[in-house]
Amino acid sequence: MVWEPVLATDDEAPEANALGRLPAARQYWDPRRLISRAVQPVALRDRSNFHGKARLIEEETVWDYIAAFPPGARWEGEFPRPVRSGAPVADVLDRVLISSKF
């Protein structure tokens, strides 16, 4: 899970209450939006398996985005092509994860 500034008030890393929403996930703070810039070209190039609101990947910052990858996928060079992806997470979580059974 990557946290990054999206709103004007997002000027610091998330506090414990936000991090506690997903206690089992590894969580990172990306204040320079490096992950967003790496994800966006891949997310925009192939939308065949994208679900949800495309505006969340088209604007300056990719946010509220989820991607599912096959076992063994590695990020080497360019962000790997997801099997399924979507945004916002709350609306597409089941569709992305359930339909991505390997």
N, C-alpha and C positions, 0 to 999 in steps of 0.2 A: 504494500500500500504506500503510495506516494502522496504526501501532502504538499501543496504549493500555493502561493498567494494567488487568489482569483479576485476577491473583493477588495475594496480599498482598505477594509479593516483587517485584512490578512497580512499583517506586517511582522508577525512572529510565529514561531513554530506552534503547533496545536498544544493545548494544555492537556493535563491528565484526563479530564472528563471526556474529551474528544478521542484521545488515544485509547481509552478504555472501552470504546464501542466495539473494537475488534482486537481483544487482548491476545488472541493466538496468532495474529498476523505480524509480520515484520513491517515496521512503519518507518518511513524516512521523510525528512523535511527537505524540500528542494526549493529554496528561496529564489533561485535564478531561473526556474522553470526549464531546466535542461532536459528533463524527461519529456515534458510536453513537446518541446521542439524536436526531439528524436522520434516521438510517436506520431506526430501529425502527418508527415509525408506518407508514411505507410498506411495510416488510417484513411487518408483521403484518396490514395491511389486505388485501393480495392475495397469497395463498399458492398461487395456481393454477400458477405456474411455479417454485415452491420445491421443492428436493430436499434430502433429508438430515434432520438432527436439528433439529426446530423449537425445542427448548429453548435452542439457541444464539442464537436471536433473541428469545425470550420473556422471558428473565431481565433483570435490571437493565442489563447491558451486552451489546450485540450483539458477538459475537466469533467468530473463525475463519469468517468469512462472505465469500462471493464473489458478485459481481453482474456480469452482462453486459448491455450496453446496445447499441442499434442505432447505426450510424454517425451522427454529428452530434448525439447526445443531449447536452444541457447541463443543468447543475444551476442552475436559476434559481428561487429561492424554495424550494420543497419538493424533497427528494431525488427524482430522477427514478425512474419505475417501470422496474425492470429487465425485460428480456425473459426472462431465466432467472436464478435465484439459488440459493444453497444453503449448507449448512454441515454438517460441517467441510470446509474447503477440500480437504484430502487425499483425502477420500472422494467428493467431488462434482465435482472439477475437470474431468474429462473430460466428464461429463454436461452441465455448465453451458456449457463452452466449445464442445464439438463440436456440441451441439444448438443452438447459437446462431449458426450460420453465416448470414451475411446476403448 
